[in-house]
Amino acid sequence: MQTIGYEICQSARRVYQYLDSLFAEYDVTPEQWVIIKQLLQEEGISQKELSLAVRKDQNTTKAIVDKLTNKGYIHREGNPLDKRAFILTLTPKAREIAPKLSKLDEEMIEALKEGLSGEELEVLSSTLKKIQRNLSLD
């Protein structure tokens, strides 16, 4: 029998692979979608604020933002209040694909829930939250 940690990792990997295949048409990865989605909610934030919001280290966030900038999805401009910082905004190209990616994200959620009862989903969600709290480094 596999350990619970192994099963959680395999499930996360499957979710990633499923989303990756859905997003391939738009040349966006699941990690990049997380950044785009966050900027849809909080546009005009700094890269540091973005890192905190998506719970990724600053180097990882910078690498993802660099790729999205090169693909024409994010515009990076200097912060007039802090010359060392950048303000991030979405381009029209990103705004155009965001609803499509959001729909695909919802399709993945529906596929994930397939065959599970409401009660099973509640127990699963509650259990995963407990595991996350147990392992929280905060």
C-alpha positions as CSV (number, residue, x, y, z in Angstrom):
1,M,0.0,0.0,0.0
2,Q,1.3,3.5,-0.9
3,T,1.6,6.2,1.7
4,I,-0.9,9.1,2.0
5,G,2.0,11.5,1.0
6,Y,2.6,9.5,-2.2
7,E,-1.1,9.6,-3.0
8,I,-1.4,13.3,-2.4
9,C,1.7,13.9,-4.6
10,Q,0.3,11.7,-7.4
11,S,-3.0,13.5,-7.3
12,A,-1.4,16.9,-7.5
13,R,0.8,15.6,-10.4
14,R,-2.4,14.4,-12.2
15,V,-4.1,17.7,-11.7
16,Y,-1.1,19.5,-13.1
17,Q,-0.8,17.2,-16.1
18,Y,-4.5,17.5,-16.8
19,L,-4.4,21.3,-16.7
20,D,-1.2,21.4,-18.7
21,S,-2.8,19.5,-21.5
22,L,-5.9,21.8,-21.5
23,F,-3.8,24.9,-21.5
24,A,-1.3,23.7,-24.1
25,E,-3.3,25.4,-26.9
26,Y,-2.6,28.8,-25.3
27,D,1.1,28.1,-24.5
28,V,0.4,28.7,-20.8
29,T,1.4,26.4,-18.0
30,P,-0.6,25.9,-14.8
31,E,2.0,27.9,-12.8
32,Q,1.7,30.8,-15.3
33,W,-2.1,30.6,-15.0
34,V,-1.8,31.1,-11.3
35,I,0.1,34.3,-11.9
36,I,-2.3,35.6,-14.5
37,K,-5.3,34.7,-12.3
38,Q,-3.7,36.6,-9.4
39,L,-3.1,39.7,-11.5
40,L,-6.7,39.6,-12.7
41,Q,-7.6,40.0,-9.0
42,E,-4.8,42.5,-8.0
43,E,-3.4,44.2,-11.0
44,G,-0.7,46.8,-10.5
45,I,1.1,45.0,-7.7
46,S,4.8,44.5,-7.3
47,Q,6.6,41.3,-8.1
48,K,7.3,40.9,-4.3
49,E,3.6,41.3,-3.5
50,L,2.7,38.8,-6.2
51,S,5.2,36.3,-4.7
52,L,3.5,36.6,-1.4
53,A,0.0,36.3,-2.9
54,V,0.7,33.2,-4.8
55,R,3.0,31.7,-2.1
56,K,6.0,31.2,-4.3
57,D,9.6,32.4,-3.6
58,Q,10.6,35.6,-5.4
59,N,13.1,33.8,-7.8
60,T,10.4,31.4,-9.0
61,T,7.9,34.2,-9.4
62,K,10.5,36.3,-11.3
63,A,11.2,33.4,-13.7
64,I,7.4,32.9,-14.4
65,V,6.8,36.6,-14.8
66,D,9.8,36.8,-17.2
67,K,8.3,34.0,-19.4
68,L,4.9,35.6,-19.4
69,T,6.5,38.9,-20.3
70,N,8.3,37.3,-23.2
71,K,5.0,35.7,-24.4
72,G,3.3,39.1,-24.3
73,Y,1.0,38.4,-21.4
74,I,2.4,40.7,-18.7
75,H,3.8,44.3,-18.9
76,R,6.4,45.2,-16.3
77,E,6.9,48.9,-15.6
78,G,8.9,50.8,-13.1
79,N,7.4,51.8,-9.8
80,P,7.6,55.6,-9.4
81,L,7.6,55.2,-5.6
82,D,10.4,52.6,-5.5
83,K,13.0,52.6,-8.3
84,R,14.0,49.0,-7.5
85,A,10.5,47.6,-7.9
86,F,8.3,46.9,-10.9
87,I,4.5,47.1,-11.2
88,L,2.9,44.2,-13.1
89,T,-0.1,44.6,-15.4
90,L,-1.8,42.2,-17.8
91,T,-1.7,42.9,-21.5
92,P,-4.8,42.8,-23.7
93,K,-3.5,39.5,-25.0
94,A,-3.7,38.1,-21.4
95,R,-7.1,39.6,-20.9
96,E,-8.3,37.9,-24.1
97,I,-7.3,34.4,-23.1
98,A,-8.1,34.7,-19.4
99,P,-11.8,33.8,-19.7
100,K,-10.9,30.8,-21.9
101,L,-8.3,29.6,-19.3
102,S,-10.8,30.1,-16.5
103,K,-13.3,27.9,-18.3
104,L,-10.7,25.2,-18.8
105,D,-9.8,25.5,-15.1
106,E,-13.5,25.0,-14.2
107,E,-13.6,21.9,-16.5
108,M,-10.7,20.4,-14.6
109,I,-12.5,21.0,-11.3
110,E,-15.6,19.3,-12.7
111,A,-13.5,16.3,-13.9
112,L,-11.8,16.2,-10.5
113,K,-15.2,16.0,-8.7
114,E,-16.7,13.4,-11.1
115,G,-18.0,10.4,-9.2
116,L,-17.7,12.0,-5.8
117,S,-20.7,12.8,-3.6
118,G,-21.1,16.2,-1.9
119,E,-20.3,14.5,1.4
120,E,-17.1,13.0,0.0
121,L,-16.0,16.3,-1.4
122,E,-16.6,18.0,2.0
123,V,-14.6,15.3,3.8
124,L,-11.8,15.5,1.2
125,S,-11.6,19.3,1.4
126,S,-11.7,19.3,5.2
127,T,-9.0,16.6,5.3
128,L,-6.7,18.3,2.9
129,K,-7.0,21.6,4.8
130,K,-6.1,19.8,8.0
131,I,-3.0,18.2,6.3
132,Q,-2.0,21.7,5.0
133,R,-2.3,23.2,8.5
134,N,-0.3,20.3,10.0
135,L,2.5,20.9,7.6
136,S,2.3,24.7,7.6
137,L,5.6,26.5,8.1
138,D,3.9,29.8,8.9
